[in-house]
């Protein structure tokens, strides 16, 4: 079974469109959607409840704005599928790539939607945002072979998280999994990132700071795993 986790905060106008596109893309290979809503003041949670009458959806209503990464992890815990996918609610990720990503898991354990391989790209982004994205990926390069290491669009076999302690900070739950996951083969598939048309971006200075702190934690984790630094001097997660 396939479980598609959608973390939401103030995505009322996008969620119905996204869910319809997801189930249209999946066709006969239908699974479930797990919406994890951070008590959106715009009524996103209520929209999700109405969608339950038409689609197989689980909804997790959280008490407040607790963050994207923890929302995704909570969605993983509730998911019924042995294949898990993560997609943003703002329509920036093309849902019609999902069948190819799921198909890729026949020969790999992780499939990543990538902006930075042939055929991928960004639409609607100013140059400074593209530069910032590429620089963020450059900083993560020693940690993972995933070309689009900051991608928030990915699918994987649930078993790659067996025994893995996820401890992300900020938005980049994907990077946490790319670095810590127990997989032997990864496939990246190109897609064109579409900047959101409705609502506001969640990126701000706090999230940029969180990303740098998250990178530091992952470098320490990797150095500990490699035995370069003593375990007693490093975080346990």
Secondary structure as UniProt FT lines:
FT   STRAND          2..8
FT   HELIX           12..26
FT   TURN            27..28
FT   STRAND          32..37
FT   TURN            41..42
FT   HELIX           44..51
FT   TURN            52..54
FT   STRAND          57..61
FT   HELIX           68..78
FT   STRAND          83..86
FT   TURN            89..90
FT   HELIX           95..97
FT   HELIX           98..104
FT   TURN            105..107
FT   STRAND          110..114
FT   TURN            118..119
FT   STRAND          121..123
FT   HELIX           127..140
FT   TURN            141..143
FT   TURN            147..150
FT   STRAND          154..157
FT   HELIX           158..161
FT   TURN            162..163
FT   HELIX           173..180
FT   STRAND          186..190
FT   STRAND          192..194
FT   HELIX           205..226
FT   HELIX           231..233
//
